[in-house]
Each structure stands twice: as C-alpha cells, then as structure tokens.
Amino acid sequence: MQVVTISFFRYDNWASRLEALSQMARGRFALKSVPGLEFFKLLGTGSDEGFNPRPNVDVNAILCVWPDMATAKAGLKGSITHRTLRDHSCETYTIYLTPTSARGLWSGVEPLQVTEKAEEGPLAVLTRATVKLPVALQFWKHVPQIQKEVAADPTCVFHMGLAEVPWVQQVTFSLWQGTGTMAGFAHGQTPHGRAIRAAYGDHWFKEDLYARFKLLEEEGTWEGGSPMAKLKSDSRPAAPAPAEPAATEKPAAQAPAKPKRAPRKSRGSKKSKVSA
C-alpha cells in the first residue's frame, strides 16, 4: 500500500524562517538520498491559509510518496531535511495517507499508485495545477471568494493552499467530512464550481493532477490541535457519496468539468525519484 505524507512546519522567529527558506533551496539534494522515497515536493504557502498569492514565510510543507508505511516512518525519521525543519519550527504536523483515486500528471509523471478502494466517511483531497502565465491574473481573481466559501464550510475541517512556484504552480490540500459535501463544493453552482468550468473551458492549465486519499494517521498538532480529531468528533451523518465526479477538482480556482466518464485508476509511475 503506497503511503503519502504531507508534513507542515510553522516558524515564529526570523532565524527559523531563514533556515526554512534555505532548506527550500538545498533540502531537495538531501531528500534525493532518502531510502525508499519515490517522489517529493518542497512547498511554500501563501497568506490566509495559503489562498493569498502573498508568500507566507511562517509556514511551509514537504510532500513525500513512499512504497509503504514502514518506509515512510523510517524515511521521515532519518531525513535530514525534515529533521532540520522540525528543529527550527514551533509547530509541526504530519498526516499519513493512501490514494484511493488519482488522475493527471505532476512534473510529467504519475506519482500515485491506487491500490485501496474509497470508503464512506472522511477523506483528504489534493489538487495541483500549472497555470498558464497569460491567464494567471484571471485565475487568481476567483480565489478570494473561493477562500471565503471553503472557510465557511463546516464539513471542511482543514484546508491549505501551497505552491511549488508562486502564482503559477498551485497546490491545495483539504480534509472533508465526506465525499458528498466535498463534491457539492467542488462541482456545484458555487464559486469553485464556476471557476472549474471556466478553467477547463478556457484551457488555463499546462498540467494538472487530482487525487483523493484515505486517512491513515497523524503526528504532531496544527494550531494546537488535531485535524483528524475534528473529523471524528463531528457526529452529523455524512451526505451520501455520489459516483466519482467526471470533472477533476482543481486547486483553489481549479478543476473545470469534463464530459462524464468512468474514472480510471492511476497507473503507477516509474519508481524513480522526482525532485521538487
């Protein structure tokens, strides 16, 4: 079972922030030598939970793909880059996931291998896209309303906007109470749904990827608490899960609708490390 980890780091002083920025530049070289690490990305964040293009130097993240849980645990413990960022942070949080659906490319490869079936209940969603530079401003004008919408949605207990490259290489990560509520937000008559349809209709993206995940476990805290505990503590019945959406959800202003067709499982990518 493939395991994906996303580690978030928060900093509260300038010495730590400068070290974090340094690791964003040189940490990739150390990550390439971590045993079993199949794919990774070092990610910055924007302000306002990451959905503001103004960089947030207080938070960054590392996404890693591993062949199994044992390798993931050992890799995170032994990674010099992760250890350096943990030592300089005032708060860290890592969530362990396994993909249940994935489609699209990231840096020209398919990094996710789907072996587990989706289940009822909480899930994680990751989207990423490379936005064509001429339409970047058009893309970002949709983001403020989408940010307000997702922040107000009680079924989304965690959301973060990230970026490989500010403005044009965007990633979102979020935790949801259930598939039905998430799909309604992503594809319905909402600011996000309308942005999705505009993005696909006008071909805003050079490359994109959408994935859903089963939650496995977590380590550390975020904002003093456990995001997964928020999912477990909500006793409201989840909305019925529809069939896999035909459209691909996209980051922030991302993921326009495609003609309906049955989803296909991602083909595993070649087992070679891909640097950030």
N, C-alpha and C positions, 0 to 999 in steps of 0.2 A: 504493500500500500504506500503510494507516494505521499510524502508529507511536505507541506508548505509552511514555512514560518515567516511571520512578519514581526519584527522587533522595533518598538518605538522607544525613543530616548528623549528626555526633556532636560534642558540645561538652565541654570539660574545665575550664572556668572560669566563674565567675558572670557576668562581663561578657558573655561569649558567649551564655550561657543566656538572659540578659535580652534581648539583641538578638534571639535566635531567637523568644522569646515575643512580642516587639514585631512581628516580621515575620509571625507567625501572625495578628495582628490587622490590620496595614496592608498586608502584602505582596500581598494579593489585588487591591488597586487598581492596583498596578503591573503585575501579571500580565494584567489585562484589556487592557492596551495592547500586549502582545507580539504581533508579527505572526504570523499563522497558527495561534495557539493556539486550539484548538476547545473545550477543556474542561479544567478543572483543579480540584484539591482540595489544600488545605494540611492535613496530617495530623499529629496528635500520636501519641505511643506510650505504652504502659503499661510497667510494670516487668516483668522476667522475659521478655525478648523480646517485650514488648508484650501478653502474655496475663494481666496482672495489672491490675485497674482502678486501682491507684495510679499516678498520672501519672509518667512518666519524663522529666525535664527535660533529660536528656543527649542525647536523640535525637528528631528529627522528620523529616518527609518531605514531598515535593511530587509529586503525580501529575499528569501532563500528557498530553493527547491532541493529536497533530499529523497533518496530512494526508500527510506523507512524511518520509523520513529527513533530507533536506537542510533542510527547515523546522525539524525537531526540533533538529538540530545548531546551526543559526543562532539559534534561539529560546533554547536553554539558554545559549549563549554571551552573548547580548545581554540576557537577563533580569536586571534589577536585583535582583529578589528572590533568584534563585538565586546571583548573584554575591555579594550581601551575606552569605548563609548560608555559602557556600564560604569567604569571607574570615574568618569567625568560627569555623569548625569546625576540629577537629583531625583529622577523617577524613571523606571524602565518598565516596559510591558511587552511580553511576547505571547502571541497566540499561535497555536498549532492547528493546522487544517489539513483536510484531504479533499481534492477536487471531485465533484460529482457531475459537473458538466464544464466543458471548455471549448471555445472555438475562436479562431483568429491566431494572429502571429504577434510575437514580441521580439524585436530585433531580428526578424527574419526566420525565427524558429517557433515551433510549438513546444513550449517548455512543460506543459502539464499533461499528465497521463491519467485518464479517468478509469478507475477500477471499481469504485464504490458507487452504489445506487443512491439517489436522492431519497431523503426521508421527510416525513411530516415534521414540522416544527422549525426551530431556529436555524438560520443559515447565514453564511457570510457571502458577500458579493464583491468581486474585484473587477474593475474596468480599467482599460488603458487605451490611449489613442495618441498617435502623432498627428497633430493638427497642421494642415497646410498653412504656411505662413501668411498668404494673402487673405485668409479668412479668420485669422486668429482673433482680431478685434470683434468680428461678428460672433464668433464662438463665445467670447468672454462676456458679451453683453447679456447673455442668457443666464449667467452664473448667479448673480445676486438673488434673483427670485427663486431659483432652484435651491440655493442655500437656505433661504428662509423656509421653504417648503419642507425640506428634509429635516431641518432643526425642529420644526413644529410637529413632525410625525411621531407619535408616541410608540409606534412599532419599530422604529429605527433607534436602537439604543447606543450606537457608536457610529460615527462617520468621520472620515479624514480624507482630505484632498492632498495628493502628493504629486511630485513631478521629478522626472529624470532631468529634463531641461525646462527652465521656467518658460511659461507661455505656450510652448508648442508640444511638449511631451508630457501628457497628463495621466494621472492615475487616481482612482478613487477606491476606497475600501470602506465597507459598511457591514454592520450586523443587524439582522432583521428578525422579528418575531416569527415570521412565516412567509412562505412563497407568495400567497395571495396578496397580502398587503404590499409587498415589495414590487410585484408585477403591476399592481394598480398605480403605484407611484411612477414606475419607470415607463409604462406604455399608455396610460390613460390620458384623458383630456386634462393634463396638468402641464405646468411649465416645462418639466423634464420631458414628458411625452412629446410635446410640440417641438422641443429642441432636437429630440431624437429624429423625428421625421424630417426636420429641416436639414440636419447634418447628413443624413443618407441621401435625401433628395438632391442636395447641392454638392455632394461629394467633398465633405470637409476634411476627411481623414486620409492620410497616406497609408496608415497601418492601424489595426485595432485588435483588441482581444477582450473577450468577456468570459468570466468564469464564476461558478457557484461552488461553495465548499460546505462540507460537513465540519462542525466544530469538534475538535478533539480535546484540547486542554489549554490552559493558560498559565503564565508565570508572571509574577510582579503585579503592579497596580497601574491604573491610569486615572488621573485626577482623584487619587486617593482611594479608589475602589476597583471593583471587578466588573468589567463589561459583560462577561458571561453570566455573572450572578444576576444582573439586571434582566437578562433574558429568562432565567429560571424563575425569578421572583414574580414575573408577570403571569397571573393566573387566568387571564382572559382567553377564551378559545380562539385559536388561530383561524384566520379566514381560510376557506377551502382552497387548496392549491390547484391552480389551473395547469393545463398541459404546458410543457416548456414553451416559452414565448418564441414566436417566429422571429421577432426582431432581436437584435443584440443590444443589451443595455450598454451605455457608453459613459465615460467619465463626465461628471458634473453636467455639462451641456451635451452629453454624449449618448449615442446609440439610437439612431433612427430605425424605423420599421422596415422590414423586408417582407416579401411575399411569404405566406405561411408554408412551412415545410417541416418535416420531422427533424428534430435535432440529431446531429451525429456526434458520436463520441470523438474526442480529440485523439488523433494518432500520436503516439509517443514521439517525442523528438529524439534526435540522435543524442546519445549520452555523452555529450561534450559540454564542458563548462562554457558559459557565456558570461562575459564580464559586463559590468554596468557601463 
